[in-house]
Structures are given as C-alpha cells and as structure tokens.
Amino acid sequence: MNTPISPDDKDLRCAEYVLGVLSDEERREIELAMQQEADVAESLARWQARLMPLNEDVAEVTPPSHVWDRLQAQLGWTRTGRRAGLWNSLSFWRWTGLTSVVAACALAIFLTRSVLLHETVTPPAGAQYLVATLERQGAGAAWTATVDAQHAQIVVVPPRDFVIASNHSTQMWMIPPGSKPISLGVIDAQHPTIVPVAQAQLQQLAAQPTLAVSLEPQGGSPTGQPTGPVLAAGPVKGI
C-alpha cells in the first residue's frame, strides 16, 4: 500500500525540483503533480522566488583545507579514502553545509551548470525568472504566473474556487508595450497550467510586458485577439 506524501515532504520535494537535484523520474512526478494540485504549483513558485536570486552574481568559493579535515574526522574517513571528485562535488556540499554561505554558493553554481547541460533553450539576459500577479477587478483572488525562461515555460496558477461556464475557456495573453495582445494559449480555469513559450516570446517577456486572462468561447478566441471580457491583468516583474 502506498504511503501518502505529507505536505512537508511535498514542499521539500518542490525545493529540490527548483535546485535541480531530482532524478528525471522525480522531476516528471513533480511536473505531473503541478498540473493536478494547486498547492504543488504554489510551492514551486514560492521556492523559485526564494532560491533563484542565489544565481545572481555568485562567485565560486573554495573552502579552506581544514574544513575537509574536520569533516573527514567526524565521518571516520581516512586520508587515503579522500577522493578529489568528492571534494569538488557540489551535491556533497549541498548536504553537508546547506545552511552555510559556501553551500548556498555551491548550489547556485550547481543549478546553473545543470540547467545549461540539460536545456537547449538560451534564456535572454535578465529574464531567467519572472513573475506576474494578474489581479481580478473587484475581487481579491488572482492568477499567478511564473516565467521560467530556463525551461521555456510559464506556470500559471488560477484563483481558488474559480468557475466558468462549460462553453467558455480562459485564455492568456502577453501585451508588449504599444503592441497588440499575443496569445499564449488556452489555460485551465481551475488547475495549474504549464504554458510552453517560444524563444521569440521569451525575448518579449524579458521586456516585462503585461499578462492578461480573458474569457473566450470554448477552445479560445476565434480571431487571434481577445473577444471576451478581460478577467485579470498584471505586469511581469523580475525576481
């Protein structure tokens, strides 16, 4: 019988997803859960906002040699057991010094390198992580959109308990300054949606345009432009 994952375990797994230390199978599990569970998408957005600033202007730090000697003694390792690969392992420093400045720097470097190795999309400068809060007129609830340029996608989380008629759809738009709205596709009105974006759209998102959600006929706007009322809108901002 499977044991349910506690909320705390899910939150930790979301942090590990953002850090890039999960296996491919574990990443797929989180991405599936993100589309089905609003709390997972919200946790991911929160960890992205908290951890991504570590990537900014981080220089590599070489720990002093006595740190290794102390760890080696505490773990009961002999000097002959020392391996250069372990000494240079960013994963090792993550687990042994996550709360230290050295580990924070190492994690940021690890994340940057692992993403560059596994992704083919080149994110535009200054747009690695962007967020937008799309506020509803006359209502407190709002959509949230996290732009993940490294993975060429936007994670959109709708307001809780938001309902539309079955013959309508919600559609997301990007509105660059002085330009017409550009469709980013139909999004789920009740569950988080992962919206893939093209390289050209990433360049436009880097300029921090406005994102908006409109109410459209089922399947989306038939004209390529918004035809129904704008439900919410908000500017894209860097984090």
Stockholm file with secondary structure:
# STOCKHOLM 1.0

chainA/1-239         MNTPISPDDKDLRCAEYVLGVLSDEERREIELAMQQEADVAESLARWQARLMPLNEDVAEVTPPSHVWDRLQAQLGWTRTGRRAGLWNSLSFWRWTGLTSVVAACALAIFLTRSVLLHETVTPPAGAQYLVATLERQGAGAAWTATVDAQHAQIVVVPPRDFVIASNHSTQMWMIPPGSKPISLGVIDAQHPTIVPVAQAQLQQLAAQPTLAVSLEPQGGSPTGQPTGPVLAAGPVKGI
#=GR chainA/1-239 SS CCCCCCHHHHHHHHHHHHHTCSCHHHHHHHHHHHHHCHHHHHHHHHHHHHHGGGGTTCCCCCCCHHHHHHHHHHHTCCGGGCCHHHHTCHHHHHHHCTTSHHHHHHHHHHHHHHHHHHCCCCCCTTCSEEEEEEEETTCSCEEEEEEEGGGTEEEEECCTTCCCCTTEEEEEEEECTTSCCEEEEEECSSSCEEEECCHHHHHHHHTCCEEEEEEEETTSCSSSSCCSCEEEEEEEEEC
#=GC SS_cons         CCCCCCHHHHHHHHHHHHHTCSCHHHHHHHHHHHHHCHHHHHHHHHHHHHHGGGGTTCCCCCCCHHHHHHHHHHHTCCGGGCCHHHHTCHHHHHHHCTTSHHHHHHHHHHHHHHHHHHCCCCCCTTCSEEEEEEEETTCSCEEEEEEEGGGTEEEEECCTTCCCCTTEEEEEEEECTTSCCEEEEEECSSSCEEEECCHHHHHHHHTCCEEEEEEEETTSCSSSSCCSCEEEEEEEEEC
//
